[in-house]
Amino acid sequence: MNRIERMERVKAGRAPDRTPFVPSIYEHGATVLGRSPGEVSRDAGLMAEAALESYRAYGHDLVTVGIDIYNIEAEAWGCPVSGGEGSSIPGIVSHPLADAGVLEPERLVAPAPGAGNRLGLFVDAVGRVVRAIGNEVWVYGCLGGPFSQAVELRGFDRIVADMFEAPERVHALMERTTALSLAHAERVSETGAGVYLYESWATMPLITADIFRDYVTPYNKAVVQAVKTKYDTPPPSVIMGGDITVLGEFFLEMGVSLVAADYLSDFGVLRGYFDGTGTIVRGCVDPKLIERGDWEALARMVDALAEKAQGMNNFVWGCGCVSYHTPQDNLLRFKELCAAAR
């Protein structure tokens, strides 16, 4: 059974030959290359090679392409991004819509791939990875979701206040970020890759379930459904961290095919939501334990997840973002722990 067949069986709720291993590898790919995150994030060849070399090193069952996964779209909108020197990860420096007392989404000019941004560079990198290994493993392009783009443009505190003071302006901003997400997702899908929409700014308890329902669900649903309708690619998903227990109905409404549930989530509730729906549940351990090599604590967490997921054919192993500083041997040992537990 190859990796694509394994993931397809899990999606269908059928027992695979082994539980898939799906760690979150982004800037850690730069570690594998012995390069800085900033250098890899600005070169399509290096970004692709980071994903490919990580795959060769770890043999994981789903490959993601991306380094500073929340910056590409936000940078294209005009958010300044730090350089990512040394081991630091490139990050948003300031929020271009934060200076006005009233949110002004009309100030935004819709970006297209060009010399002034990395939209095209990213699609180039994704395409290289698909051409190299897309016939043996699901390959995904990592996109910043519409809500997370909006937060980077306005700033978190400001946009939450706007939801109470001028909700129509927040929705107008969301319409703009969703349009970019859709255009970018279509370019990624044309390469044959799947689309991951990352929405960590929507993680509980940063926002409430009502905010998720009103400002996250409909806009991500628009992108997910458009991709599923137009492209025969690995199924699109919306990824975020934290405890997703109370959000199951919204993920189903969006039509996603994979959710990331950390070890705190109530898997009994998630089982009720996602069994038989074609939705994969990725159980995630704390990546800091992997970085530190805290094997006793990690073994307890892995065992607890294995018990929670007992009988779930739609379960896969995962973790939060593997850090740049995580030793490669530590991630391989984590893989062994997962294989032994389930």
C-alpha positions in Angstrom: 0.0 0.0 0.0 1.6 3.3 -1.0 1.1 6.6 0.8 -1.7 7.9 -1.4 -3.7 4.6 -1.0 -3.1 4.7 2.7 -4.5 8.2 3.1 -7.4 7.4 0.8 -8.4 4.4 2.9 -8.2 6.6 6.1 -10.4 9.2 4.4 -12.9 6.5 3.5 -13.0 5.3 7.1 -11.3 2.0 6.3 -8.5 0.5 8.3 -5.1 1.2 6.7 -2.1 -1.1 6.8 -0.6 1.3 9.4 -1.7 4.6 10.9 -0.3 7.4 8.7 2.3 9.8 10.1 1.6 13.4 9.3 3.9 15.8 11.2 3.8 19.6 10.5 7.0 20.4 8.7 7.5 24.0 7.5 10.6 25.9 8.8 12.1 22.6 9.9 12.6 21.9 6.2 15.2 24.6 6.3 17.0 22.8 9.1 17.1 19.6 7.0 18.8 21.6 4.2 21.2 23.4 6.7 19.8 26.8 5.5 18.1 29.7 7.3 14.3 30.0 7.1 14.6 33.4 5.5 16.8 32.1 2.7 14.6 29.1 1.9 11.4 31.2 2.1 12.6 33.4 -0.8 13.8 30.8 -3.3 11.4 28.5 -5.1 14.1 25.8 -5.6 15.1 25.8 -2.0 11.5 25.8 -0.8 10.8 22.8 -2.9 14.0 21.0 -1.9 13.2 21.6 1.8 9.9 19.7 1.3 11.5 16.9 -0.7 14.5 16.4 1.6 12.2 16.3 4.6 10.1 13.7 2.9 13.2 11.6 2.1 14.4 12.0 5.8 11.1 11.2 7.5 8.9 9.2 5.0 5.7 11.0 6.2 2.4 10.3 4.6 1.4 13.8 3.5 3.9 16.5 2.4 3.3 20.2 2.9 5.2 23.0 1.0 5.9 26.3 2.7 8.1 28.0 5.3 6.6 31.1 6.7 3.1 29.9 5.9 1.1 32.9 7.1 3.2 35.6 5.3 2.9 35.0 1.6 -0.6 36.5 1.1 -0.3 39.1 3.8 3.0 40.2 2.3 1.3 40.5 -1.1 -1.3 42.8 0.5 1.5 45.0 1.8 2.4 43.7 5.2 6.1 44.2 5.8 7.9 40.9 6.6 11.1 40.5 8.6 14.1 38.9 6.9 14.3 35.6 8.8 18.0 35.9 9.5 19.8 33.1 11.3 17.3 30.7 12.9 14.5 33.2 13.1 11.3 32.7 11.1 10.2 35.5 8.8 7.2 37.3 10.4 4.8 40.2 10.0 6.3 43.4 11.2 3.3 45.8 11.0 -0.3 45.9 10.0 -1.1 48.3 7.1 -4.7 48.8 8.0 -4.1 49.4 11.7 -3.4 53.1 11.5 -6.9 54.3 10.8 -9.5 54.6 13.5 -12.1 53.1 11.2 -11.3 49.9 9.2 -10.9 50.9 5.5 -10.8 47.7 3.4 -11.3 49.8 0.3 -7.6 50.9 0.6 -6.5 47.4 -0.4 -5.4 46.7 -4.0 -5.9 43.1 -5.0 -2.4 41.6 -5.6 -1.5 39.3 -8.5 1.7 37.2 -8.8 4.6 39.4 -9.7 8.0 40.7 -8.8 6.7 42.5 -5.8 5.5 39.4 -3.9 6.1 35.7 -3.5 2.7 34.4 -4.8 4.2 33.0 -8.0 7.4 31.8 -6.3 5.3 29.7 -3.9 3.3 28.2 -6.7 6.5 27.4 -8.6 7.8 25.6 -5.5 4.6 23.6 -5.0 4.7 22.5 -8.7 8.2 21.3 -8.4 7.3 19.1 -5.4 4.2 17.7 -7.2 6.2 16.8 -10.3 8.8 15.0 -8.1 6.7 13.0 -5.7 3.0 13.7 -6.4 2.5 10.3 -7.9 3.4 8.6 -4.5 2.2 11.0 -1.8 -0.4 13.7 -1.3 1.3 17.1 -1.7 -0.3 20.3 -0.2 0.4 24.0 -0.7 0.2 25.9 2.6 -2.0 29.1 2.3 -2.8 31.7 4.9 -6.6 31.6 5.3 -8.9 34.5 4.7 -9.4 35.3 8.4 -5.7 35.1 9.2 -4.9 37.4 6.3 -7.5 39.9 7.7 -5.9 39.8 11.1 -2.5 40.4 9.7 -3.8 43.4 7.8 -5.7 45.0 10.7 -4.1 43.6 13.8 -5.9 41.1 16.1 -7.2 43.5 18.8 -8.4 46.0 16.2 -10.3 43.5 14.1 -12.0 42.0 17.1 -13.2 45.5 18.1 -14.3 46.1 14.5 -16.6 43.1 14.8 -18.6 44.9 17.4 -18.3 48.5 16.0 -18.4 48.0 12.3 -19.1 44.4 11.4 -20.0 45.3 7.8 -16.5 46.6 7.3 -15.0 43.4 8.6 -17.1 41.4 6.2 -16.0 43.7 3.3 -12.4 43.0 4.3 -13.1 39.2 4.5 -14.5 39.3 1.0 -11.3 40.8 -0.3 -9.0 38.3 1.5 -11.3 35.4 0.3 -11.0 36.5 -3.3 -7.2 36.4 -3.0 -7.4 33.0 -1.2 -9.5 31.6 -4.0 -7.3 32.9 -6.8 -4.2 31.6 -5.1 -5.8 28.3 -4.3 -6.7 27.8 -7.9 -3.1 28.5 -9.0 -1.9 25.9 -6.4 -4.6 23.4 -7.5 -3.5 23.8 -11.2 -0.2 22.2 -10.2 -2.0 19.1 -8.9 -1.5 19.9 -5.2 -4.0 20.0 -2.5 -4.8 23.2 -0.6 -4.3 23.7 3.1 -5.9 26.9 4.5 -4.2 27.8 7.7 -6.3 29.7 10.2 -4.3 29.8 13.5 -5.7 33.3 14.3 -9.0 31.5 14.6 -7.8 29.1 17.3 -9.9 28.7 20.4 -9.8 30.5 22.8 -8.4 33.4 20.8 -11.9 33.8 19.4 -15.4 32.5 20.3 -17.4 29.9 18.4 -19.8 32.7 17.3 -16.9 34.6 15.7 -15.7 31.4 14.0 -19.2 30.8 12.7 -19.6 34.3 11.3 -16.2 35.3 10.1 -14.3 32.1 9.5 -16.7 29.4 8.3 -18.5 31.1 5.3 -15.3 32.5 3.8 -13.2 29.3 4.1 -16.2 27.3 2.8 -16.3 29.4 -0.3 -12.7 28.5 -1.1 -13.0 24.8 -0.1 -16.1 24.2 -2.1 -14.7 26.0 -5.2 -11.6 23.9 -5.1 -13.5 20.6 -4.6 -15.9 21.5 -7.5 -13.2 22.5 -10.0 -10.2 20.2 -9.3 -9.4 16.6 -8.8 -6.6 17.1 -6.3 -5.9 15.9 -2.7 -8.9 17.1 -0.7 -8.8 20.7 0.6 -8.6 21.3 4.4 -8.7 24.1 6.9 -5.9 23.8 9.6 -5.6 25.4 13.0 -4.3 24.5 16.4 -5.9 24.2 19.7 -9.0 22.4 21.0 -11.4 22.1 18.2 -14.0 20.2 20.1 -16.8 22.8 19.8 -16.1 23.6 16.2 -17.0 20.2 14.5 -20.2 21.4 12.9 -18.4 24.3 11.3 -15.8 22.1 9.7 -18.5 19.9 8.4 -20.3 22.9 6.9 -17.0 24.0 5.2 -16.6 20.5 3.7 -13.0 20.0 4.8 -11.4 16.7 4.5 -8.9 16.9 7.4 -8.9 18.6 10.8 -6.0 19.0 13.2 -7.1 18.2 16.8 -4.6 18.7 19.6 -4.3 16.3 22.5 -6.7 18.4 24.6 -9.6 17.8 22.2 -12.5 15.5 23.2 -12.2 12.7 20.7 -15.5 11.2 21.8 -17.2 14.4 20.5 -15.1 14.5 17.4 -15.9 10.9 16.6 -19.6 11.8 16.7 -19.0 14.6 14.2 -16.6 13.1 11.8 -17.0 9.3 11.7 -18.3 8.3 8.2 -18.0 11.9 6.8 -14.8 11.5 4.8 -13.0 13.8 7.3 -9.6 12.7 8.6 -8.7 13.6 12.2 -5.1 14.4 12.8 -4.2 13.9 16.5 -1.5 16.4 17.4 1.1 16.2 20.2 3.0 19.2 21.6 6.0 19.8 19.3 8.0 21.4 22.1 8.2 17.9 23.7 9.7 16.6 20.5 12.2 19.5 20.3 13.3 19.0 23.9 13.4 15.2 23.6 11.1 14.8 26.7 10.4 11.2 25.9 8.6 10.3 29.1 6.1 13.1 28.7 5.8 12.5 25.0 5.2 8.8 25.5 2.3 9.6 27.9 0.8 12.0 25.4 1.1 9.5 22.5 -0.4 6.7 24.6 -3.3 9.0 25.7 -4.0 10.0 22.0 -3.9 6.3 21.0 -6.4 5.5 23.6 -8.7 8.4 22.6 -8.5 7.4 19.0 -9.1 3.6 19.6 -11.3 2.3 16.7 -11.0 5.5 14.6 -10.0 4.4 11.1 -10.0 8.1 10.1 -7.2 9.0 12.6 -3.6 9.9 11.7 -0.6 10.9 13.8 0.6 14.4 13.8 2.1 17.3 15.9 2.1 21.0 15.9 4.7 22.9 13.9 8.1 21.2 14.1 10.5 23.9 15.2 13.7 24.9 13.3 15.7 23.8 16.3 14.2 20.3 16.6 17.0 17.6 16.0 16.2 15.3 13.1 16.8 12.2 15.3 14.1 13.5 17.7 11.4 13.6 15.0 12.4 10.1 13.8 12.1 8.8 17.4 8.7 10.5 17.7 7.7 8.6 14.5 8.8 5.3 16.2 6.7 6.1 19.3 3.6 6.6 17.1 4.2 3.4 15.2 4.6 1.4 18.4 1.5 2.9 20.0 -1.0 2.2 17.3 
